[in-house]
Amino acid sequence: MSISLNGGRTRLADFFLTLILLALSLTACGPDAPPPEQAIENLVQQAQDAGAAGDVDGLLTVLSTDYHDIDGRDRRKMGFLLRTLFARYPDSVVLVRGLEVTLISDELASANMQVFVVARDKASSAPLDLDGERLWMRLDLRLEDDDWRVTRAQWRSQQWN
């Protein structure tokens, strides 16, 4: 079972990729903070935790004020999408593999990763009726007031060239 959303991607894929990108910037990068690469690795785990908790407002705080994604969503539109998808997919598992962080400067970074998602639609009555996705994701991050913020996100169903 899969719900198409512009371009063949599913709502489930958009939902979980959004969770990962939002949580990649949950911690501050102050004087005692780990190096940016380690901070981003730590944030991947925090993304999984935030998604399980359904904390939309907490996830939205990690977006830059000028955030936009591959489909043109800004922070406000992302909040609407997250609330809708958290309601539809309350139980999920997200696994990130192959995280590669590239520092562009002291204030800019990018991250590439594979994201595997398995979830069950709350309307489903069969316990094994699961949706699954494997996607490749790219994030642009910027250091803003000592916090890493996501400025742009892109994802697709095949590997980047």
C-alpha distance (Angstrom), angle and dihedral (degrees) to the residues before:
residue distance angle dihedral
M1 . . .
S2 3.79 . .
I3 3.79 132.2 .
S4 3.80 113.5 -143.4
L5 3.78 119.5 -135.5
N6 3.82 120.3 -179.2
G7 3.76 114.0 -45.2
G8 3.79 96.8 15.4
R9 3.79 95.7 -71.8
T10 3.75 114.3 130.0
R11 3.77 130.0 -124.5
L12 3.77 86.9 -119.5
A13 3.79 91.2 57.7
D14 3.81 92.4 47.5
F15 3.79 90.1 48.4
F16 3.76 98.6 52.4
L17 3.75 96.4 38.6
T18 3.76 87.4 53.1
L19 3.81 90.4 52.0
I20 3.77 91.3 54.0
L21 3.79 95.5 47.1
L22 3.78 93.7 46.2
A23 3.75 95.2 50.2
L24 3.77 94.8 46.3
S25 3.80 87.6 87.0
L26 3.81 103.4 40.6
T27 3.80 97.3 119.1
A28 3.76 130.8 62.8
C29 3.78 122.2 -114.4
G30 3.79 97.5 -142.2
P31 3.83 127.5 147.6
D32 3.83 94.1 -68.8
A33 3.78 94.2 41.5
P34 3.79 120.9 117.2
P35 3.81 119.6 -107.2
P36 3.83 112.5 -72.7
E37 3.81 93.6 -103.4
Q38 3.79 92.1 54.8
A39 3.81 92.3 42.8
I40 3.80 90.1 55.0
E41 3.81 91.9 48.0
N42 3.81 89.2 51.6
L43 3.79 90.1 49.0
V44 3.79 92.3 57.3
Q45 3.80 88.7 63.5
Q46 3.80 90.3 45.5
A47 3.81 88.7 52.6
Q48 3.77 90.2 58.2
D49 3.81 90.6 49.5
A50 3.81 93.8 47.0
G51 3.77 91.0 49.9
A52 3.79 91.7 51.6
A53 3.81 89.5 50.3
G54 3.82 93.7 49.1
D55 3.82 91.4 -133.1
V56 3.82 101.9 163.6
D57 3.81 96.5 167.4
G58 3.80 91.2 49.0
L59 3.79 90.5 51.5
L60 3.80 93.9 47.4
T61 3.80 92.7 56.2
V62 3.80 90.0 69.8
L63 3.79 93.9 62.6
S64 3.76 121.6 96.5
T65 3.78 115.8 -117.6
D66 3.81 87.8 -112.0
Y67 3.83 95.3 46.1
H68 3.80 118.9 146.7
D69 3.77 132.9 166.0
I70 3.76 136.3 -149.0
D71 3.82 90.5 -82.5
G72 3.83 94.3 48.6
R73 3.82 97.0 -104.6
D74 3.80 117.5 153.9
R75 3.83 126.9 -160.5
R76 3.80 94.2 -79.3
K77 3.80 94.2 49.5
M78 3.80 90.4 45.3
G79 3.80 90.3 55.7
F80 3.80 90.8 53.5
L81 3.80 91.9 48.1
L82 3.81 92.8 48.2
R83 3.79 94.1 49.4
T84 3.80 90.4 49.9
L85 3.78 94.1 47.9
F86 3.81 96.0 43.2
A87 3.78 86.9 55.5
R88 3.80 92.1 50.1
Y89 3.84 99.2 41.1
P90 3.81 107.7 33.0
D91 3.84 94.0 157.2
S92 3.78 119.7 55.4
V93 3.78 147.5 141.7
V94 3.82 122.3 -144.5
L95 3.80 123.5 -169.6
V96 3.80 123.5 -173.9
R97 3.80 121.3 -160.3
G98 3.79 134.7 177.4
L99 3.79 98.0 20.3
E100 3.80 109.5 -173.9
V101 3.80 119.5 -176.5
T102 3.79 121.2 -163.8
L103 3.79 120.0 -167.3
I104 3.78 109.7 -147.0
S105 3.81 94.9 179.1
D106 3.80 138.0 -28.7
E107 3.81 88.4 -74.2
L108 3.82 104.4 32.2
A109 3.79 132.9 63.2
S110 3.76 140.6 160.0
A111 3.78 130.1 -152.0
N112 3.80 131.3 -159.4
M113 3.79 124.9 -168.8
Q114 3.78 147.2 147.5
V115 3.78 116.2 -112.9
F116 3.80 123.6 -159.3
V117 3.80 116.6 -166.5
V118 3.80 131.6 -173.6
A119 3.81 120.7 178.3
R120 3.76 142.2 154.2
D121 3.78 123.7 -131.9
K122 3.81 108.5 -121.8
A123 3.82 89.1 -131.6
S124 3.80 90.9 60.8
S125 3.79 116.0 103.8
A126 3.82 96.2 -168.4
P127 3.82 113.8 84.4
L128 3.81 92.9 -146.3
D129 3.83 95.9 46.1
L130 3.81 95.0 111.8
D131 3.80 135.4 164.4
G132 3.79 117.0 -141.6
E133 3.79 135.5 -173.3
R134 3.80 138.3 178.1
L135 3.77 113.6 -160.8
W136 3.78 140.5 167.4
M137 3.78 115.6 -130.7
R138 3.82 136.0 -164.3
L139 3.79 124.8 -167.3
D140 3.77 132.7 -171.7
L141 3.81 113.4 -151.6
R142 3.79 132.8 -171.5
L143 3.81 131.4 -167.7
E144 3.82 107.0 -121.4
D145 3.81 120.0 177.2
D146 3.83 90.9 -20.6
D147 3.83 92.4 -50.9
W148 3.79 125.9 104.4
R149 3.81 109.5 -126.9
V150 3.78 129.8 -172.2
T151 3.81 111.0 -120.0
R152 3.80 100.3 174.4
A153 3.80 138.9 9.4
Q154 3.78 131.8 -164.7
W155 3.81 130.2 178.9
R156 3.75 139.5 171.9
S157 3.78 141.6 171.0
Q158 3.81 96.1 -111.0
Q159 3.77 133.7 56.3
W160 3.82 119.9 -85.6
N161 3.81 116.1 -108.0
